Amino acid sequence: WWAYYELGWGGWWFWDPVENVSFMPWLLGTALLHSAIVVEKRDALKVWTVLLAILTFSLSLMGTFIVRSGLLTSVHAFATDPERGFFILVLLLITIGGSLLLFALRAPVLKPGGLFAPISREGGMVLNNLFLAAGCATVFLGTLYPLFLEALDGSKVSVGPPFYNVTFVPLMVPLIFVMALGPLMPWKRADLAGIFARLKLAALGALTVAAITLYLREGWPVLPAAAMGLAAWLLVASLVEWGERIKLFRAPLGDSWRRARNLPRAAHGMTLAHAGMAIAVAGMIGASVWNLEEVRNLRPGESMQVAGYDYRFDGVEQIQGPNYLADRAQITVTRNGNPVAVLTPEKRLYPVQNMPTTEAAIHTNWIVDLYAVIGDSDGRGGWAVRIFHEPLVPWIWIGCIVMVLGGLVSLSDRRLRIGAPSRKAKAVPAGGHPAAAE
């Protein structure tokens, strides 16, 4: 978000190394949250959950080390202090080494817990964990491989979007598909055919969105249409699962309302988180596939057209801010002769640090962002003007906000506020054997 608004790159994600090291703990942390649910409900996956907790925290420390040590070059690297980096590295080694040593010593003591069939909610959680862990490993390899290679033979390589597009993205497609199935699966054993039967509405929604995408976009974009259908599949499936919980349209609305009020907050949070992911995925697809970029050298009064919008360059004025000097451009945006917005991108210079920065100008209607950046002057009255047409980028931010809201709602669940009830063994009949805990 910061890079999108402040750096004028015109994109929401660039697989920058520092972006990656903040993304990896999120991936493993998400896997950890799902694995912890299995531990709570079924007393299973305990060893794996502990390992995930260690690795998630370790990746957070590794990210701190990379950002603060100057090990990797990035616009997000806030400092390049080798002494500070060495201190963080020592802390990293002690923490990770100590944690893994304790894990190796204590893991055999943990009992495996409840058994479950592969087709079950537990099985879905395991599959979720596998995809997230594999995705994290892919990002880890792509981020640190250049460092390893340089340390071995001095070679300098860069790993960018093409690598992640063919390695990371294919792992996320089945993950999103399975996310729709998991909440509908019962514990221990599930009927997959029955689950798909309950998701007819989600399948219809996915096909409808895919068909609309094909109709609206030129060139029959089959893969983007299928991806948009996948996002719709997850969104509708999340709502279907929530509707089934409260018997929406199958009971009087008053009864459904009472069921919704009595539903654990964690259930509401899960629905919000999955729905937010679907919205964000749709935004990512639109921003990645249908974005347009145009760069022109314009003089005052000249125009350029991008995606049906006309951008008239009105000129540049010099302004002085509280602690910076800036060249501020004015760009009038119209469509079919009707005014849309006035964009005022800036090029700033902070004299104390002698640091130039770019301030993008963005107009949004929550479907598309009109994005303008001003470059350098050619010395003859012309200025480099870069225009981006960014469809569905606002949906990324909306989806992330909904996911955060889902997490906050889940954290307010009663069992997290007063503690989950302890698992008790069933009574032992005379001459019998203890019953397994549920």
Buried (B, 14 or more C-beta within 10 A) or exposed (E): EEBBEEBBBBBBBBBBBBBBBBBBBBBBBBBBBBBBBBBEBBBBBBBBBBBBBBBBBBBBBBBBBBBBBBBBEBBBBEEEEEEBBEBBBEEBEEBBEEBBEEBEEEEEEEEEBBEBEEBBBBBBBBBBBBBBBBBBBBBBEBBBBBEEBEEEEEEEEEBEBEBBEEBBBEBBBEBBBBBBBBBBBEBBBBEEEEBEEBBEEBBEBBEEBBEBBBEEBEEEBEEBBBBBBBBBBBBBBBBBBBBEBBEBEEEEEEEBEEBBEEBEBBBBBBBBBBBBBBBBBBBBBBBBBBBEEBEBBBEBEBEBEBBEBBBBBBBBEEEEEEEBBBBBBBBBBBBEEEEBBEBBBBBBBBEEEEEEBBBBBBBBEEEBBBBBBBBEBEEEEBBBBBBBBBBBBBBBBBBBBBBEBBBEBBEEBEEEEEEEEEEEEEEEEEEEEEEEEE
